[in-house]
Every structure is written in structure tokens, then in C-alpha cells.
Amino acid sequence: CPPVSLPEEAEVQPSHPVTYGRTYYGIMFDAGSTGTRIHIYKFIQKDPVGLPVLDNEMYHAVKPGLSAYADMPETGAETVRELLRVAKKMIPKEEWWQTPVVLKATAGLRLLPEEKARALLDEVKEVFDESPFFVPNNSVTIMNGKNEGVLAWVTVNFLTGHLYVHTRKTVGILDLGGGSTQITFLPKSKKTVNTAPPNYIAHIDMFNGTYSLYTHSYLGNGLIAARLATLGALGADGLDWKVFTSSCLPKKYRDDWTFGGITYKVSGIPDGFAGYKLCYYEVLRVVKGIVHQPFEVKGNSVFYAFSYYYDRAVESGLIDGSRGGVVEVRDFKKRAKEVCNKMTKYRPISPFLCMDMTYITVLLKEGFGFKDSTVLQVEMLVVIGWKTGIGFIGVNHLVIEFNQVHECSFMYLCLCVC
Ligand SMILES: O=c1ccn([C@@H]2O[C@H](COP(=O)(O)OP(=O)(O)O)[C@@H](O)[C@H]2O)c(=O)[nH]1
């Protein structure tokens, strides 16, 4: 672990009049399973002894994600080159040489065979090396699941004002990506730590103390990967003739569907049944015996749920998209039943809505073991965040990268995950 030093305040605003101004930029790529996103951060240090303050964040995204180019790594890297053009437009030329550029890939690349993931990372690294930006060591890597969960926890707690010295009152996070899903929280009871599989506990050093977080990333249990598993299509052969059916899809639905660069033929069961109950048992197979139930999750902790939890809650009308909202686990279940039992009505929104809502319900209840009455704060990170919103993986990784380039005290948070 690198040395850790933390300012007592998470965000320090200089109090002096502005007589000094130094601008820093940083470029962070979040290479997810469903898309690649660039975050361009601008920090201003108004005071030579104060910490720089985030002034602005610019964001662009492309779909599909890098893993869709598993067999054409050069074309995949081209998508990154495209996004770097945006960065060149945004960042003044004289700053390019000292602007770090970093890419962290998540579940899409973790799910690929190692040599295909390697080829993609190598091509992206070449694009970085050809760019005029500063390329730190290990600038193009796959982030491990533990870091993904912990960094999301740190970010959400930072943004919601729960990170300070001796903090006890924190919030848990539930992140549902396309390829993987993460759960992270600070247990209140020792029993949660003692009964968890040892590799589900991460120790992080913050504020001169060590915090033991419960965290796990389930690879293959992201929303889109779970669709494939439900359909029995994960790792299947004969894709050019096989049709994958499910009672979670409208009976008359039949289409080609692409994820991770592979196209699958999927359909409902035309002369069979469709509906919540059958769908429930289908998706249960994807969760049962795979997802661990932490001891404490039945308690009263507050959890922030985002990514596809948010997207589907908005699509199904559970919450307002512009503001996020508070829902109970039973609300997801009620809405899943309604969507599945009235598939024709919800079909225009998405033929997968029944499968997705049922999966979310099963993951929360049968997977993590949440009670019907557990309250979830379902948000888009931009809603939680500062005025511009912050890509959760982005800002924290940038922090770590900046620490390698500048002094540790440069940033708001220096943390180490051991
Ligand atoms: O800065 C971001 C990047 C992604 N997402 C959400 O994350 C989900 C997709 O996850 P991703 O493609 O990153 O999958 P992963 O690779 O993490 O499994 C979608 O709901 C996105 O809206 C988000 O809320 N903020």
C-alpha cells in the first residue's frame, strides 16, 4: 500500500481571496461492459497551501463497451481515440503534457478470456502512448471487483457527507452494472465480519484508522449478464441456430439480441406460459447458492442503489428520473409482478423489463437477503453528487493516480485498499 495521509476535511475550500490560481486536468476512462465513458476533470488550486477544488467535469460516452470488440481490438481502441479527441478540445494545449490519462475496465473485460482482454488493453495503451497526454505507469488496467465496490462506497459516502474522522454513520452501496454487481457497507456488528467469507472483507485506511468493509463483486451477476444466464445462453454454442427462450419474455417476442459483441436469438415461449411466477424460478437459478447473505443486511442500514437499479426503477415508473427516490424492496417486487403479468402493456418500454425487474427483486430478497421493508435510496450518481456529478470510478481513481504524480496531500482523499 502507498503511504496514507488524509486531511481532516473531505473538501477544503480556500478562504483567501483569489490571488493564486493553478489549474489541473485529469482524464479518466470508465470502460464498462455496456459502454466506454470519458471523464475530463478540471481542478483549480486557488491557494498554494490549500487543496485543489473540483471546478468542472466533462463527460462523454460511447456504446458498446470495449468487450464488444474482443475479436477486433484495434477497432475497440479506436473508440478510445475518438473520446480522446474530445479531451483535446476541452483541455488547453499547454496542459496536455502534464494531464494524466487512465483507463479502468470493469466486468466486460473481466468476463473475457485473458488473451482477448490483454489484446484490448494493449491496443488502448498504444492509443494513449500516441496521445500528447501524460501516461502514468499501469494506466490501462482491469480494476478488480473489490476496488470497484470499495471505491463506489467511498464516493457515495463522500458525496453524501458521511466521510469524516471517526465516522460511524455511513451508507451502504448497491451497484448493479451490466456484467457484475457490487455490495459494500460498513458493518455495525462484529458478527457480520466474522461470518463473512474472509475475502469479502476489505480493510481500508482512512483518517488514521482502519475500516473493515463488507464488500463483494459478483462477476456474471450484472443485469445484462444475468439475462444471458437466465436464458441459458452464457457460454452456449450453436448460436447461429439456437433460440433461447424464457417465460420472462413476452410470448410473441422474438429477436436478435447482442451483448459483448455476440448475437443471440431470443424469444418468449409462443405456445407456453409467461408471467412473474415462472420467471421468478428462472432467475432464481442465477442467484441461489451464488450470492452470500451478510448477517447484518436484515438490519436497518441505509443503502444507496444505483446504475441499473436506478435505470429500471425509472423505466418501470417506480421513481422520478430527475430526482431519484426512496423505495422499499417490496416496491420492486410489486412492480415486477405487474410488469410480468401485463407484458403487452410494458413491451414498448423494453421486452426485457419483466426479466430485469424480477432479477432485481430476486437478487435483493433471495440473494442478499433484504427484507421487504428494507428502504433503498435509488439514485443516479449525478443526483447525489456535486453540481456537475462525478463518475464514481472516475474521481477516486483519478485521486489515486494524481497521488503518484504529485504529493499525496494534493487531493482530497488518499486512501489505500489492502
Ligand atoms: O458513470 C457511470 C457509468 C455507468 N453508470 C451505470 O452503470 C450501468 C452499466 O454498467 P457498466 O456498463 O459499467 O457495467 P459493469 O462493467 O460495471 O458491469 C448503467 O446502469 C449505467 O447507467 C452510471 O450510473 N454512471
The ligand as a Tripos MOL2 file, in Angstrom:
@<TRIPOS>MOLECULE
LIG
   25    26     1     0     0
SMALL
NO_CHARGES

@<TRIPOS>ATOM
      1 O1        -20.5870    6.8840  -14.6350 O.2       1 LIG1
      2 C1        -21.4440    5.9790  -14.7240 C.ar      1 LIG1
      3 C2        -21.2430    4.8430  -15.5410 C.ar      1 LIG1
      4 C3        -22.2360    3.8660  -15.6070 C.ar      1 LIG1
      5 N1        -23.3950    4.0070  -14.9270 N.ar      1 LIG1
      6 C4        -24.4620    2.9700  -14.9950 C.3       1 LIG1
      7 O2        -23.8780    1.6840  -14.8990 O.3       1 LIG1
      8 C5        -24.6660    0.7340  -15.6070 C.3       1 LIG1
      9 C6        -23.8340   -0.0010  -16.6270 C.3       1 LIG1
     10 O3        -22.7440   -0.5570  -16.0150 O.3       1 LIG1
     11 P1        -21.3980   -0.9330  -16.7920 P.3       1 LIG1
     12 O4        -21.5930   -0.9250  -18.2560 O.co2     1 LIG1
     13 O5        -20.3090   -0.0490  -16.2660 O.co2     1 LIG1
     14 O6        -21.2280   -2.4370  -16.3340 O.3       1 LIG1
     15 P2        -20.0680   -3.1360  -15.5000 P.3       1 LIG1
     16 O7        -18.9230   -3.2870  -16.4220 O.co2     1 LIG1
     17 O8        -19.7190   -2.2390  -14.3380 O.co2     1 LIG1
     18 O9        -20.6980   -4.4120  -15.0300 O.co2     1 LIG1
     19 C7        -25.8040    1.5100  -16.2690 C.3       1 LIG1
     20 O10       -26.9440    1.4420  -15.4360 O.3       1 LIG1
     21 C8        -25.2420    2.9180  -16.2950 C.3       1 LIG1
     22 O11       -26.2890    3.8870  -16.3140 O.3       1 LIG1
     23 C9        -23.5810    5.1330  -14.1240 C.ar      1 LIG1
     24 O12       -24.6250    5.2720  -13.4840 O.2       1 LIG1
     25 N2        -22.6030    6.0970  -14.0650 N.ar      1 LIG1
@<TRIPOS>BOND
     1     1     2 2
     2     2     3 ar
     3     2    25 ar
     4     3     4 ar
     5     4     5 ar
     6     5     6 1
     7     5    23 ar
     8     6     7 1
     9     6    21 1
    10     7     8 1
    11     8     9 1
    12     8    19 1
    13     9    10 1
    14    10    11 1
    15    11    12 2
    16    11    13 1
    17    11    14 1
    18    14    15 1
    19    15    16 2
    20    15    17 1
    21    15    18 1
    22    19    20 1
    23    19    21 1
    24    21    22 1
    25    23    24 2
    26    23    25 ar
@<TRIPOS>SUBSTRUCTURE
     1 LIG1         1 GROUP 0 **** ****
